[in-house]
Amino acid sequence: MNKTIKLLGLSAAILCCNTLTAQDSGFDKIFGYATLYKNPDNSIIQKLAFTGRLQGDYTHFENDETGEKFSDSSWRRVRVGFKAAVFNDFTIHSEADLNVRTPEPLYNALTDSYIAWHPSDEWKLKVGKQSAGFTLDGATSSKKLYRTERSLIGDNIWFKTEYFTGVTLSGDQDKWQWKAGVFSTTLSKEFDNVFDTSYFTLTSLGYDFAEHFNSDKALLRLDYVYQDEADEEDYANQLIGTAKHEHVVSLSFQYDNGNKHLHTDLAYAAGFDDNELYALQVMPFYDLNDTFQIAASYTHIENSGDGTISVTKYAKDIQTGKTESADEFYLGLNTYLYGHKLKWQNGLYYTLTEDDEYEGLGFTSGIRISW
């Protein structure tokens, strides 16, 4: 742990020292080494790249209700793999999640591992293990989050496993964006026991009103998930990677105009036990310049039945129990050294729950590197 803290501190210092000169540095060349081969004239393989992400966190949270404190440092995500463009119309992508903190074994599971067919720029067919993205945060890659972690909606309504084996068809034409897919709910490291449990479907439809708002982006998107109920025994044996939601609906809006941004999400989930979740997230953020960005967020979530809501990743380690409602306030500073590929994120959290299961302040400092 001490080594991790030192490494995080050293990395943070390097980021600070390079902040003012990052745009003029050799990052283009450094990150360019990840492209192992590129030749658009080759009819078989047009590009081969080494891909992955490295994300480290230092975090400290306190529960004022109990006096408990939680501090830790860890490599939150370490993934490596490859991505190849072949036969002009196909992409092959596979990455593995690694456990570098206690590497026994080092390999955890496959994440993105799919074949995509995209004969035109307007639509794509993807088969294999892939991200099942819905809700504002859930549909955003961990590489491109504006907070240090996903919100209460991501922790309670979205399926936190993220990667499932399935088939999706997606498109982007004019101002419309759409996606439809079917996935296995099976929690598996690779492709074993696919569809042995149950399935869920995901549909998404969005329209960009940028012209109406005279902005860079004004995307209104509706996501809907239907899940077939699995056997209770499969849940007991931890064979299912989804939450127990039969229906999930999310209406998100992403407004970007120059250095001003406002992203929102209105989400709803209906459980198999008739319990319902309602949630709202409002996230404004502002670019001070090309390097620094201030991000804020407010999230409220509540349920209609017994307490089933948990707080976010690190705070939940000192939460005394599930709650019926929660509010989360976030304020952060993002430092972009090379866009989302190399950034340093710092965020303060204040979370309180209705049932006094948790109330407290937290802080996370995270390094995010992707290639």
C-alpha positions in Angstrom: 0.0 0.0 0.0 2.8 2.4 0.9 4.4 1.8 -2.5 1.1 2.6 -4.2 0.8 5.9 -2.2 4.3 6.9 -3.1 3.6 6.1 -6.8 0.4 8.0 -6.8 2.1 11.0 -5.1 5.0 10.9 -7.5 2.6 10.7 -10.5 0.6 13.6 -9.1 3.7 15.7 -8.7 4.8 15.0 -12.3 1.3 16.0 -13.5 1.6 19.3 -11.6 5.0 20.1 -13.0 3.9 19.4 -16.5 0.6 21.2 -16.4 1.6 24.3 -18.2 3.7 22.7 -20.9 1.7 19.5 -21.5 0.2 20.6 -24.8 3.7 21.3 -26.2 5.3 18.2 -24.9 6.0 14.9 -26.7 2.8 13.2 -25.6 1.7 12.7 -29.2 4.8 10.7 -29.8 4.6 8.8 -26.5 1.0 7.8 -26.9 1.7 7.1 -30.6 3.9 4.2 -29.6 0.7 2.3 -28.8 0.0 2.0 -32.5 2.0 -1.0 -33.5 1.1 -1.0 -37.2 -0.8 1.2 -39.5 -1.3 0.9 -43.3 -4.7 1.8 -44.8 -3.6 0.4 -48.1 -3.2 -3.1 -46.7 -6.3 -5.1 -47.6 -6.0 -7.5 -44.7 -4.9 -5.5 -41.7 -5.1 -1.7 -41.6 -4.2 -1.0 -38.0 -3.0 -2.9 -34.9 -2.8 -1.0 -31.6 -1.9 -1.9 -28.0 -4.8 -0.7 -25.8 -5.5 -0.3 -22.1 -6.0 1.9 -19.1 -4.3 2.5 -15.8 -6.3 4.2 -13.0 -5.0 4.7 -9.5 -6.9 6.2 -6.6 -6.1 7.6 -3.2 -9.2 8.0 -1.1 -10.4 9.0 2.4 -14.0 8.9 3.6 -15.5 9.4 7.0 -18.9 8.4 8.4 -20.0 11.1 10.9 -22.8 8.8 12.2 -20.4 6.2 13.5 -17.1 7.9 13.6 -15.6 5.3 11.2 -13.0 6.3 8.7 -11.8 4.7 5.5 -8.5 5.5 3.7 -6.9 3.5 0.9 -4.8 3.7 -2.2 -5.1 1.2 -5.0 -4.8 0.6 -8.7 -8.5 0.8 -9.3 -8.4 -0.4 -13.0 -5.5 -2.0 -14.9 -6.4 -3.3 -18.3 -4.3 -4.3 -21.3 -5.2 -5.7 -24.8 -5.2 -5.0 -28.5 -7.4 -3.5 -31.1 -7.1 -4.4 -34.8 -8.8 -3.0 -37.9 -9.0 -5.7 -40.5 -10.5 -6.3 -44.0 -11.5 -2.6 -44.0 -14.9 -3.2 -42.5 -14.1 -5.1 -39.3 -12.6 -4.4 -35.8 -11.3 -7.0 -33.4 -10.9 -5.8 -29.8 -10.0 -7.7 -26.7 -8.8 -6.5 -23.3 -8.1 -8.2 -20.0 -8.6 -6.8 -16.5 -5.6 -7.3 -14.3 -5.3 -7.6 -10.5 -2.0 -5.9 -9.8 -2.7 -5.3 -6.1 -2.9 -9.0 -5.1 -1.7 -10.7 -8.3 -2.6 -14.2 -7.3 -3.7 -14.7 -10.0 -2.9 -11.6 -12.0 -5.7 -12.1 -14.6 -9.2 -11.3 -13.5 -11.4 -11.5 -16.6 -12.0 -10.2 -20.1 -13.7 -6.9 -20.5 -14.1 -5.7 -24.1 -13.7 -8.7 -26.3 -15.7 -8.5 -29.5 -15.8 -8.4 -33.3 -17.5 -5.4 -34.9 -18.7 -5.0 -38.5 -19.1 -1.5 -39.8 -19.5 -1.4 -43.5 -20.5 2.3 -43.3 -20.0 5.2 -40.9 -23.8 5.1 -40.2 -24.1 1.8 -38.4 -22.2 -0.9 -36.6 -22.9 -4.5 -35.6 -21.0 -5.8 -32.5 -20.8 -9.4 -31.3 -19.1 -10.5 -28.1 -18.3 -9.2 -24.7 -18.9 -5.4 -24.5 -20.1 -2.6 -22.3 -23.8 -2.5 -21.7 -24.0 1.3 -21.3 -27.2 3.0 -20.1 -28.0 6.0 -17.9 -25.7 9.1 -18.1 -22.8 7.7 -16.1 -23.3 4.1 -17.1 -23.0 4.9 -20.8 -19.8 6.9 -20.2 -16.5 5.0 -20.2 -14.5 5.2 -17.0 -11.8 6.8 -19.2 -14.0 9.8 -19.9 -15.8 10.4 -16.6 -15.9 14.0 -15.3 -16.2 12.8 -11.7 -13.6 10.6 -10.0 -16.3 7.8 -10.0 -19.9 7.2 -11.1 -22.8 8.6 -9.1 -25.5 7.0 -6.9 -27.4 6.2 -10.1 -24.4 4.2 -11.4 -24.2 2.4 -8.1 -27.9 1.5 -7.7 -29.6 1.6 -11.1 -27.0 0.8 -13.7 -25.5 -2.7 -13.9 -22.1 -2.2 -12.3 -20.6 -5.3 -13.9 -20.7 -3.3 -17.2 -19.3 -6.0 -19.6 -21.7 -8.7 -20.8 -21.7 -11.1 -23.7 -24.2 -9.9 -26.3 -25.1 -8.6 -29.7 -25.7 -4.9 -30.5 -26.6 -2.8 -33.5 -26.0 0.9 -33.3 -26.1 3.9 -35.6 -25.4 7.6 -35.9 -27.1 9.4 -38.8 -27.6 13.1 -39.1 -28.7 14.2 -35.6 -30.0 10.8 -34.5 -28.2 8.2 -32.4 -29.6 4.8 -31.7 -28.6 1.4 -30.3 -30.4 -1.9 -29.6 -29.0 -5.1 -28.1 -29.6 -8.3 -26.2 -27.2 -9.5 -23.5 -26.7 -12.5 -21.3 -27.0 -11.8 -17.6 -24.4 -14.4 -16.8 -21.4 -13.2 -14.8 -18.5 -14.9 -16.5 -14.8 -14.3 -17.0 -14.8 -15.1 -20.6 -17.7 -16.6 -22.7 -18.6 -19.6 -20.5 -22.2 -20.4 -19.6 -23.5 -17.6 -21.9 -27.3 -17.4 -21.6 -27.4 -20.2 -19.0 -29.1 -17.8 -16.6 -31.3 -15.1 -18.2 -31.1 -12.2 -20.6 -31.7 -8.4 -20.8 -32.4 -6.1 -23.7 -31.1 -2.6 -24.1 -32.5 0.1 -26.5 -31.4 3.7 -26.7 -32.5 6.6 -28.9 -31.1 10.1 -28.9 -31.4 13.3 -30.9 -29.0 16.2 -30.9 -30.7 19.6 -30.7 -27.4 21.5 -31.0 -28.8 23.7 -33.9 -31.8 24.7 -31.9 -29.7 25.7 -28.9 -26.9 27.2 -31.0 -24.4 25.0 -29.1 -21.8 22.4 -29.8 -24.0 19.6 -28.5 -27.5 19.2 -27.0 -28.1 15.5 -27.0 -31.4 14.2 -25.5 -31.3 10.4 -25.1 -33.8 7.9 -23.8 -32.5 4.5 -22.6 -34.7 1.5 -21.8 -33.7 -1.9 -20.3 -35.9 -4.9 -19.9 -34.6 -7.9 -17.9 -35.9 -11.4 -17.8 -36.0 -12.6 -14.2 -33.4 -15.3 -13.4 -33.8 -18.1 -10.9 -33.2 -17.1 -7.3 -30.6 -19.8 -7.0 -28.6 -18.2 -9.7 -28.5 -15.0 -7.7 -27.6 -16.9 -4.5 -24.7 -18.6 -6.4 -23.5 -15.2 -7.7 -24.0 -16.3 -11.3 -25.8 -13.0 -12.3 -24.0 -9.8 -13.1 -27.0 -7.5 -13.1 -29.1 -5.7 -10.4 -32.6 -7.1 -9.8 -34.4 -4.6 -12.0 -37.1 -5.7 -14.5 -37.4 -2.3 -16.1 -34.9 0.6 -16.2 -35.6 4.0 -17.9 -33.2 6.9 -18.2 -33.7 10.2 -19.8 -30.4 12.1 -20.1 -29.4 15.4 -21.5 -25.9 16.5 -22.5 -25.4 20.2 -23.2 -21.9 21.3 -24.3 -21.2 24.8 -25.6 -17.6 26.0 -25.6 -16.3 25.9 -22.0 -19.8 25.5 -20.5 -21.4 22.1 -19.9 -24.5 20.8 -18.2 -25.3 17.0 -18.1 -28.4 15.7 -16.4 -30.1 12.3 -15.9 -33.6 11.4 -14.7 -33.6 7.6 -14.0 -36.2 5.0 -12.9 -36.0 1.3 -12.1 -38.7 -1.2 -11.2 -37.6 -4.3 -9.4 -38.9 -7.9 -9.6 -40.1 -7.4 -6.0 -42.2 -4.3 -7.0 -39.7 -2.0 -5.3 -39.1 1.2 -7.4 -36.1 3.5 -7.6 -36.3 7.2 -8.6 -33.2 9.3 -9.2 -32.0 12.6 -10.5 -28.5 13.8 -11.3 -27.5 17.3 -12.3 -23.8 17.8 -13.3 -22.6 21.3 -14.4 -18.9 21.7 -15.3 -16.8 24.5 -16.6 -13.5 24.6 -18.5 -11.2 27.2 -17.0 -8.8 26.7 -19.9 -7.5 23.7 -21.9 -6.0 22.2 -18.8 -8.2 22.9 -15.8 -11.9 22.1 -15.4 -14.2 22.5 -12.4 -16.9 19.8 -12.1 -19.9 19.8 -9.7 -22.7 17.3 -9.3 -25.8 16.7 -7.2 -27.6 13.3 -7.2 -30.7 12.3 -5.3 -32.1 8.8 -5.2 -35.0 7.2 -3.3 -36.9 3.9 -3.3 -40.6 3.0 -2.7 -40.0 0.0 -0.4 -37.6 -1.1 2.2 -34.1 0.4 2.2 -32.2 -1.0 -0.7 -29.9 2.0 -1.6 -26.2 2.0 -1.1 -23.8 4.9 -1.3 -20.9 5.0 -3.8 -17.9 2.7 -4.0 -15.6 3.9 -1.2 -18.2 5.3 1.1 -20.1 2.0 1.2 -17.2 0.4 3.1 -18.3 2.4 6.1 -22.0 2.5 5.5 -23.9 0.7 8.3 -26.7 -0.5 6.1 -28.9 0.1 3.1 -31.1 3.2 3.1 -34.4 4.5 1.6 -33.0 7.6 0.1 -29.6 9.4 -0.3 -28.3 12.7 -1.5 -24.8 13.2 -2.9 -22.9 16.5 -3.5 -19.7 16.5 -5.5 -17.1 19.2 -6.3 -14.0 18.4 -8.2 -11.1 19.8 -10.2 -9.9 18.0 -13.3 -6.4 18.5 -14.7 -6.0 17.5 -18.3 -2.5 16.8 -19.4 -3.4 15.0 -22.7 -7.1 15.2 -22.8 -8.9 12.2 -21.3 -5.9 10.0 -22.1 -3.8 11.6 -19.3 -5.6 13.4 -16.5 -5.5 14.0 -12.8 -8.9 14.2 -11.0 -9.6 15.4 -7.5 -13.1 15.3 -5.9 -14.8 16.1 -2.7 -18.0 14.2 -1.8 -20.6 15.0 0.8 -23.3 12.2 1.2 -26.2 11.9 3.6 -28.9 9.2 3.9 -32.4 9.3 5.3 -31.9 6.5 7.8 -28.7 7.8 9.3 -26.8 4.8 7.8 -24.2 7.2 6.4 -23.4 10.9 6.5 -20.0 12.2 5.8 -17.3 13.8 3.7 -15.0 12.0 1.3 -12.1 12.8 -0.9 -10.6 11.0 -3.9 -7.5 11.8 -5.9 -7.2 9.7 -9.1 -4.8 9.4 -12.0 -6.4 8.3 -15.3 -4.2 7.0 -18.1 -5.6 5.3 -21.2 -4.1 4.5 -24.6 
